[in-house]
């Protein structure tokens, strides 16, 4: 009986139909961040990394990093010219845009994933943690119902097949995104346990001494060793909670709020582009659809009331 109950809960966790609303909101925010990453961070030096005369040639990458194994790199299927490589990049950006608005959602996510994999294989040196998470998230979005709400796809579908019933879908892809986020925090937490500075509380102090990483100098805060120790241990507590306590509904939103504070603090203090915001938007996948609907309704009510008040004042 115990094993049967565990199996039922396991199947319910992965496969019980749920509203696609959290996944749809994640899709939109994820797409906006991916667009910013592509245009602001990747495009300015794009040909220096991926062009025919890039810093590291594709022949060097293949010879030293492919280990004689076949790899997926769509760029190698293109004619050998920078113009075609540039066209591939902007097609990738267009796919991100379509994913964001939810037009051809699964196909857009699939092309985005293939493009990111190709960029990764074509030049292994131009990479950060945000790129890795983007690549994994795009793969899971390909197999998800992320386009079934707040999207062009859903509007076109409802025009063809009108329905007032709330749509529910198998959430396994959303669960995979949750698990991936939990694994990121688990890896980060465990790796820190082997670094003395994290255990003695001085890690934040040393991190804020790296001048080329400092975003906003806050010497009034980070020159205080006691504060640095508290922030260091707070980071460990949050990271531990994000792969353990976050699964408990009673404390989930407290854990997510603490993680939000952590990432906003890191983004304010240190220049770590993209990754912090990708983690923040991934929290949406942990929010219950009913709670999201209630919060969105409350937000609409407040905005509508303020708009009516402004109109009456005019």
C-alpha positions as a Markdown table, in Angstrom:
| # | Residue | x | y | z |
|---|---|---|---|---|
| 1 | Unk | 0.0 | 0.0 | 0.0 |
| 2 | Unk | 2.8 | 2.4 | 0.9 |
| 3 | Unk | 4.6 | 1.7 | -2.4 |
| 4 | Unk | 1.3 | 2.1 | -4.3 |
| 5 | Unk | 0.7 | 5.5 | -2.6 |
| 6 | Unk | 4.2 | 6.7 | -3.4 |
| 7 | Unk | 3.7 | 5.6 | -7.1 |
| 8 | Unk | 0.4 | 7.5 | -7.3 |
| 9 | Unk | 1.9 | 10.7 | -5.9 |
| 10 | Unk | 4.9 | 10.3 | -8.2 |
| 11 | Unk | 2.6 | 10.0 | -11.3 |
| 12 | Unk | 0.4 | 12.8 | -10.0 |
| 13 | Unk | 3.4 | 15.1 | -9.7 |
| 14 | Unk | 4.5 | 14.5 | -13.2 |
| 15 | Unk | 1.3 | 13.9 | -15.2 |
| 16 | Unk | -1.8 | 15.3 | -13.4 |
| 17 | Unk | -3.2 | 17.9 | -15.9 |
| 18 | Unk | -2.6 | 21.5 | -14.9 |
| 19 | Unk | -3.2 | 25.0 | -16.3 |
| 20 | Unk | -0.4 | 26.1 | -18.7 |
| 21 | Unk | -0.5 | 29.7 | -17.3 |
| 22 | Unk | 2.7 | 29.6 | -15.2 |
| 23 | Unk | 4.6 | 28.1 | -18.2 |
| 24 | Unk | 3.1 | 30.7 | -20.5 |
| 25 | Unk | 4.3 | 33.6 | -18.3 |
| 26 | Unk | 7.7 | 31.9 | -18.0 |
| 27 | Unk | 7.8 | 31.6 | -21.8 |
| 28 | Unk | 7.2 | 35.4 | -22.3 |
| 29 | Unk | 9.8 | 36.5 | -19.7 |
| 30 | Unk | 12.3 | 33.9 | -20.7 |
| 31 | Unk | 12.0 | 35.1 | -24.4 |
| 32 | Unk | 12.5 | 38.7 | -23.4 |
| 33 | Unk | 15.7 | 37.9 | -21.5 |
| 34 | Unk | 16.9 | 35.6 | -24.3 |
| 35 | Unk | 16.3 | 38.4 | -26.8 |
| 36 | Unk | 18.3 | 40.9 | -24.7 |
| 37 | Unk | 21.1 | 38.4 | -24.3 |
| 38 | Unk | 21.3 | 37.8 | -28.0 |
| 39 | Unk | 21.2 | 41.4 | -29.2 |
| 40 | Unk | 23.1 | 43.1 | -26.4 |
| 41 | Unk | 25.6 | 40.5 | -25.4 |
| 42 | Unk | 26.1 | 38.2 | -28.4 |
| 43 | Unk | 25.6 | 40.4 | -31.5 |
| 44 | Unk | 28.3 | 43.1 | -30.9 |
| 45 | Unk | 31.1 | 40.6 | -31.2 |
| 46 | Unk | 29.3 | 37.9 | -33.0 |
| 47 | Unk | 31.6 | 37.5 | -36.0 |
| 48 | Unk | 34.7 | 37.6 | -33.7 |
| 49 | Unk | 33.4 | 34.4 | -32.2 |
| 50 | Unk | 31.5 | 32.6 | -35.0 |
| 51 | Unk | 32.7 | 34.2 | -38.2 |
| 52 | Unk | 35.0 | 32.6 | -40.8 |
| 53 | Unk | 37.9 | 34.6 | -39.4 |
| 54 | Unk | 36.9 | 34.3 | -35.8 |
| 55 | Unk | 39.3 | 34.3 | -32.8 |
| 56 | Unk | 39.2 | 30.5 | -32.7 |
| 57 | Unk | 38.8 | 28.8 | -36.1 |
| 58 | Unk | 36.2 | 26.0 | -36.4 |
| 59 | Unk | 39.0 | 23.7 | -37.5 |
| 60 | Unk | 40.8 | 24.3 | -34.1 |
| 61 | Unk | 37.5 | 23.6 | -32.2 |
| 62 | Unk | 36.8 | 20.4 | -34.1 |
| 63 | Unk | 40.4 | 19.2 | -33.7 |
| 64 | Unk | 40.8 | 19.9 | -30.0 |
| 65 | Unk | 37.3 | 19.8 | -28.5 |
| 66 | Unk | 35.1 | 17.5 | -30.5 |
| 67 | Unk | 37.1 | 14.4 | -29.5 |
| 68 | Unk | 36.6 | 12.9 | -33.0 |
| 69 | Unk | 32.8 | 12.5 | -32.3 |
| 70 | Unk | 29.9 | 13.8 | -34.4 |
| 71 | Unk | 28.4 | 17.1 | -33.0 |
| 72 | Unk | 25.3 | 19.1 | -33.9 |
| 73 | Unk | 26.4 | 22.3 | -35.5 |
| 74 | Unk | 23.9 | 23.8 | -38.0 |
| 75 | Unk | 26.3 | 26.5 | -38.9 |
| 76 | Unk | 28.5 | 24.0 | -40.7 |
| 77 | Unk | 25.6 | 23.2 | -43.0 |
| 78 | Unk | 25.5 | 26.8 | -44.3 |
| 79 | Unk | 27.6 | 28.1 | -47.3 |
| 80 | Unk | 31.0 | 29.3 | -46.1 |
| 81 | Unk | 30.4 | 33.0 | -45.8 |
| 82 | Unk | 29.9 | 35.5 | -43.0 |
| 83 | Unk | 26.6 | 36.7 | -44.6 |
| 84 | Unk | 25.0 | 33.3 | -44.1 |
| 85 | Unk | 26.2 | 33.1 | -40.6 |
| 86 | Unk | 24.8 | 36.5 | -39.8 |
| 87 | Unk | 21.5 | 35.4 | -41.5 |
| 88 | Unk | 21.5 | 32.4 | -39.2 |
| 89 | Unk | 21.9 | 34.6 | -36.1 |
| 90 | Unk | 19.0 | 36.9 | -37.0 |
| 91 | Unk | 16.8 | 33.8 | -37.8 |
| 92 | Unk | 17.6 | 32.7 | -34.3 |
| 93 | Unk | 16.6 | 36.1 | -33.0 |
| 94 | Unk | 13.3 | 35.9 | -35.0 |
| 95 | Unk | 12.7 | 32.5 | -33.4 |
| 96 | Unk | 13.1 | 34.0 | -30.0 |
| 97 | Unk | 10.6 | 36.7 | -30.9 |
| 98 | Unk | 8.1 | 34.1 | -32.1 |
| 99 | Unk | 8.6 | 32.1 | -28.9 |
| 100 | Unk | 8.0 | 35.2 | -26.8 |
| 101 | Unk | 4.7 | 36.1 | -28.5 |
| 102 | Unk | 3.7 | 32.4 | -28.8 |
| 103 | Unk | 3.6 | 32.0 | -32.6 |
| 104 | Unk | 4.5 | 28.6 | -33.8 |
| 105 | Unk | 5.7 | 28.1 | -30.2 |
| 106 | Unk | 7.0 | 24.6 | -30.3 |
| 107 | Unk | 8.8 | 25.1 | -33.6 |
| 108 | Unk | 10.3 | 28.4 | -32.4 |
| 109 | Unk | 11.5 | 26.8 | -29.2 |
| 110 | Unk | 13.0 | 23.9 | -31.2 |
| 111 | Unk | 14.9 | 26.2 | -33.6 |
| 112 | Unk | 16.1 | 28.3 | -30.6 |
| 113 | Unk | 17.4 | 25.1 | -28.9 |
| 114 | Unk | 19.1 | 23.9 | -32.1 |
| 115 | Unk | 20.7 | 27.3 | -32.7 |
| 116 | Unk | 22.0 | 27.5 | -29.1 |
| 117 | Unk | 23.4 | 24.0 | -29.4 |
| 118 | Unk | 25.1 | 25.0 | -32.6 |
| 119 | Unk | 26.6 | 28.1 | -31.1 |
| 120 | Unk | 27.9 | 26.0 | -28.2 |
| 121 | Unk | 29.6 | 23.5 | -30.5 |
| 122 | Unk | 30.9 | 26.0 | -33.0 |
| 123 | Unk | 32.9 | 27.9 | -30.3 |
| 124 | Unk | 33.2 | 26.5 | -26.8 |
| 125 | Unk | 34.8 | 29.6 | -25.4 |
| 126 | Unk | 31.9 | 32.1 | -25.8 |
| 127 | Unk | 29.7 | 30.7 | -23.0 |
| 128 | Unk | 28.2 | 31.6 | -19.6 |
| 129 | Unk | 25.8 | 30.0 | -17.2 |
| 130 | Unk | 22.9 | 31.9 | -18.7 |
| 131 | Unk | 23.5 | 30.3 | -22.1 |
| 132 | Unk | 23.5 | 26.9 | -20.6 |
| 133 | Unk | 20.2 | 27.4 | -18.9 |
| 134 | Unk | 18.7 | 29.0 | -22.0 |
| 135 | Unk | 19.7 | 25.9 | -24.0 |
| 136 | Unk | 18.1 | 23.5 | -21.6 |
| 137 | Unk | 15.0 | 25.6 | -21.1 |
| 138 | Unk | 14.4 | 25.9 | -24.9 |
| 139 | Unk | 14.6 | 22.1 | -25.2 |
| 140 | Unk | 11.9 | 21.6 | -22.5 |
| 141 | Unk | 9.7 | 24.4 | -23.9 |
| 142 | Unk | 9.8 | 22.5 | -27.2 |
| 143 | Unk | 7.9 | 19.7 | -25.7 |
| 144 | Unk | 5.7 | 21.8 | -23.4 |
| 145 | Unk | 2.2 | 23.4 | -23.7 |
| 146 | Unk | 3.8 | 26.8 | -23.2 |
| 147 | Unk | 1.9 | 28.2 | -26.2 |
| 148 | Unk | -1.5 | 27.2 | -25.0 |
| 149 | Unk | -2.0 | 30.4 | -23.0 |
| 150 | Unk | -1.2 | 34.1 | -23.5 |
| 151 | Unk | 0.0 | 33.4 | -27.1 |
| 152 | Unk | -0.9 | 34.0 | -30.7 |
| 153 | Unk | -1.2 | 30.2 | -31.0 |
| 154 | Unk | -3.9 | 30.0 | -28.3 |
| 155 | Unk | -5.8 | 32.9 | -29.9 |
| 156 | Unk | -5.8 | 31.2 | -33.3 |
| 157 | Unk | -6.8 | 27.9 | -31.7 |
| 158 | Unk | -9.8 | 29.5 | -29.8 |
| 159 | Unk | -11.0 | 31.1 | -33.1 |
| 160 | Unk | -11.1 | 27.7 | -34.7 |
| 161 | Unk | -12.4 | 25.8 | -31.7 |
| 162 | Unk | -14.2 | 28.2 | -29.3 |
| 163 | Unk | -14.3 | 26.8 | -25.8 |
| 164 | Unk | -15.1 | 28.3 | -22.4 |
| 165 | Unk | -13.6 | 25.4 | -20.5 |
| 166 | Unk | -10.2 | 26.0 | -18.8 |
| 167 | Unk | -7.6 | 24.0 | -20.6 |
| 168 | Unk | -5.3 | 21.7 | -18.7 |
| 169 | Unk | -2.3 | 19.8 | -19.9 |
| 170 | Unk | 0.3 | 17.3 | -18.7 |
| 171 | Unk | 2.9 | 19.3 | -16.8 |
| 172 | Unk | 6.0 | 17.0 | -17.2 |
| 173 | Unk | 8.0 | 19.6 | -19.1 |
| 174 | Unk | 7.3 | 22.3 | -16.5 |
| 175 | Unk | 8.4 | 19.7 | -13.8 |
| 176 | Unk | 11.6 | 19.2 | -15.7 |
| 177 | Unk | 12.3 | 22.9 | -15.7 |
| 178 | Unk | 11.6 | 22.9 | -11.9 |
| 179 | Unk | 14.0 | 20.0 | -11.4 |
| 180 | Unk | 16.6 | 21.6 | -13.5 |
| 181 | Unk | 16.5 | 24.8 | -11.4 |
| 182 | Unk | 16.7 | 22.7 | -8.2 |
| 183 | Unk | 19.7 | 20.9 | -9.6 |
| 184 | Unk | 21.4 | 24.2 | -10.3 |
| 185 | Unk | 21.0 | 25.2 | -6.7 |
| 186 | Unk | 22.0 | 21.8 | -5.4 |
| 187 | Unk | 25.2 | 21.8 | -7.5 |
| 188 | Unk | 26.0 | 25.4 | -6.4 |
| 189 | Unk | 25.4 | 24.5 | -2.7 |
| 190 | Unk | 27.4 | 21.3 | -2.6 |
| 191 | Unk | 30.4 | 22.9 | -4.5 |
| 192 | Unk | 30.5 | 25.7 | -1.9 |
| 193 | Unk | 30.8 | 23.2 | 0.9 |
| 194 | Unk | 34.4 | 22.5 | -0.2 |
| 195 | Unk | 35.4 | 26.1 | -0.3 |
| 196 | Unk | 36.7 | 27.4 | 3.2 |
| 197 | Unk | 35.6 | 31.0 | 2.5 |
| 198 | Unk | 32.0 | 29.9 | 2.2 |
| 199 | Unk | 32.1 | 28.0 | 5.5 |
| 200 | Unk | 33.9 | 30.8 | 7.4 |
| 201 | Unk | 31.6 | 33.5 | 6.0 |
| 202 | Unk | 34.2 | 35.5 | 4.0 |
| 203 | Unk | 33.2 | 34.6 | 0.5 |
| 204 | Unk | 31.0 | 37.6 | -0.1 |
| 205 | Unk | 33.8 | 39.9 | 1.2 |
| 206 | Unk | 36.3 | 38.4 | -1.3 |
| 207 | Unk | 33.8 | 38.4 | -4.2 |
| 208 | Unk | 33.2 | 42.1 | -3.8 |
| 209 | Unk | 36.9 | 42.8 | -4.0 |
| 210 | Unk | 37.0 | 41.7 | -7.7 |
| 211 | Unk | 36.9 | 45.2 | -9.3 |
| 212 | Unk | 35.9 | 44.0 | -12.8 |
| 213 | Unk | 32.9 | 42.2 | -11.4 |
| 214 | Unk | 31.6 | 45.0 | -9.1 |
| 215 | Unk | 28.4 | 46.6 | -10.5 |
| 216 | Unk | 27.5 | 49.1 | -7.9 |
| 217 | Unk | 30.3 | 49.9 | -5.3 |
| 218 | Unk | 28.8 | 49.6 | -1.8 |
| 219 | Unk | 31.8 | 49.8 | 0.4 |
| 220 | Unk | 29.5 | 51.0 | 3.3 |
| 221 | Unk | 28.0 | 47.5 | 3.2 |
| 222 | Unk | 30.7 | 45.1 | 2.1 |
| 223 | Unk | 33.5 | 46.6 | 4.1 |
| 224 | Unk | 31.6 | 45.4 | 7.2 |
| 225 | Unk | 32.9 | 41.8 | 7.8 |
| 226 | Unk | 29.9 | 40.9 | 10.0 |
| 227 | Unk | 27.5 | 41.8 | 7.2 |
| 228 | Unk | 29.5 | 39.9 | 4.7 |
| 229 | Unk | 29.4 | 36.8 | 6.9 |
| 230 | Unk | 25.6 | 37.1 | 7.3 |
| 231 | Unk | 25.2 | 37.5 | 3.5 |
| 232 | Unk | 27.5 | 34.5 | 2.8 |
| 233 | Unk | 25.6 | 32.2 | 5.1 |
| 234 | Unk | 22.2 | 33.6 | 3.9 |
| 235 | Unk | 23.3 | 32.5 | 0.4 |
| 236 | Unk | 24.0 | 29.0 | 1.6 |
| 237 | Unk | 20.7 | 28.8 | 3.4 |
| 238 | Unk | 18.8 | 30.0 | 0.3 |
| 239 | Unk | 20.6 | 27.7 | -2.1 |
| 240 | Unk | 19.9 | 24.7 | 0.2 |
| 241 | Unk | 16.3 | 25.6 | 0.5 |
| 242 | Unk | 15.9 | 26.0 | -3.3 |
| 243 | Unk | 16.4 | 22.3 | -3.8 |
| 244 | Unk | 14.8 | 21.0 | -0.6 |
| 245 | Unk | 12.2 | 23.2 | 1.1 |
| 246 | Unk | 10.9 | 24.7 | -2.2 |
| 247 | Unk | 9.0 | 21.5 | -2.8 |
| 248 | Unk | 6.9 | 22.0 | 0.3 |
| 249 | Unk | 3.8 | 24.1 | -0.5 |
| 250 | Unk | 3.6 | 25.6 | 3.0 |
| 251 | Unk | 7.0 | 27.3 | 2.8 |
| 252 | Unk | 7.5 | 27.5 | -1.0 |
| 253 | Unk | 6.7 | 31.2 | -1.4 |
| 254 | Unk | 8.9 | 32.2 | 1.5 |
| 255 | Unk | 11.8 | 30.3 | -0.1 |
| 256 | Unk | 11.1 | 31.9 | -3.5 |
| 257 | Unk | 10.9 | 35.4 | -1.9 |
| 258 | Unk | 14.3 | 34.8 | -0.1 |
| 259 | Unk | 15.8 | 33.6 | -3.4 |
| 260 | Unk | 14.4 | 36.6 | -5.2 |
| 261 | Unk | 16.1 | 38.9 | -2.6 |
| 262 | Unk | 19.4 | 37.0 | -3.1 |
| 263 | Unk | 19.4 | 37.3 | -6.9 |
| 264 | Unk | 18.3 | 41.0 | -6.9 |
| 265 | Unk | 21.1 | 41.7 | -4.4 |
| 266 | Unk | 23.7 | 39.8 | -6.5 |
| 267 | Unk | 22.5 | 41.7 | -9.7 |
| 268 | Unk | 22.8 | 45.0 | -7.9 |
| 269 | Unk | 26.2 | 44.4 | -6.4 |
| 270 | Unk | 28.0 | 42.3 | -9.1 |
| 271 | Unk | 28.0 | 42.4 | -12.9 |
| 272 | Unk | 26.7 | 38.9 | -13.7 |
| 273 | Unk | 24.5 | 39.4 | -16.8 |
| 274 | Unk | 21.5 | 37.3 | -17.7 |
| 275 | Unk | 21.9 | 34.5 | -15.2 |
| 276 | Unk | 20.4 | 36.2 | -12.2 |
| 277 | Unk | 17.3 | 37.2 | -14.2 |
| 278 | Unk | 16.9 | 33.8 | -15.8 |
| 279 | Unk | 16.8 | 32.3 | -12.3 |
| 280 | Unk | 14.3 | 34.8 | -11.2 |
| 281 | Unk | 11.9 | 34.2 | -14.0 |
| 282 | Unk | 12.2 | 30.5 | -13.5 |
| 283 | Unk | 10.5 | 30.9 | -10.1 |
| 284 | Unk | 7.3 | 31.4 | -12.0 |
| 285 | Unk | 7.2 | 27.6 | -12.7 |
| 286 | Unk | 7.0 | 26.9 | -9.0 |
| 287 | Unk | 3.9 | 29.1 | -8.5 |
| 288 | Unk | 0.5 | 27.4 | -8.4 |
| 289 | Unk | -1.8 | 28.4 | -11.4 |
| 290 | Unk | -4.7 | 29.3 | -9.0 |
| 291 | Unk | -2.4 | 31.7 | -7.1 |
| 292 | Unk | -1.1 | 33.3 | -10.4 |
| 293 | Unk | -4.7 | 33.8 | -11.6 |
| 294 | Unk | -5.6 | 35.4 | -8.3 |
| 295 | Unk | -2.6 | 37.7 | -8.3 |
| 296 | Unk | -3.2 | 38.7 | -12.0 |
| 297 | Unk | -6.9 | 39.5 | -11.3 |
| 298 | Unk | -5.9 | 41.6 | -8.3 |
| 299 | Unk | -3.3 | 43.4 | -10.4 |
| 300 | Unk | -5.8 | 44.1 | -13.2 |
| 301 | Unk | -8.3 | 45.5 | -10.6 |
| 302 | Unk | -5.7 | 47.8 | -9.1 |
| 303 | Unk | -4.5 | 49.0 | -12.5 |
| 304 | Unk | -8.1 | 49.5 | -13.7 |
| 305 | Unk | -9.0 | 51.5 | -10.6 |
| 306 | Unk | -5.9 | 53.8 | -11.0 |
| 307 | Unk | -6.7 | 54.3 | -14.6 |
| 308 | Unk | -10.3 | 55.3 | -13.9 |
| 309 | Unk | -9.1 | 57.6 | -11.1 |
| 310 | Unk | -6.7 | 59.3 | -13.5 |
| 311 | Unk | -9.5 | 59.7 | -16.1 |
| 312 | Unk | -11.8 | 61.2 | -13.6 |
| 313 | Unk | -9.1 | 63.6 | -12.4 |
| 314 | Unk | -8.5 | 64.7 | -16.0 |
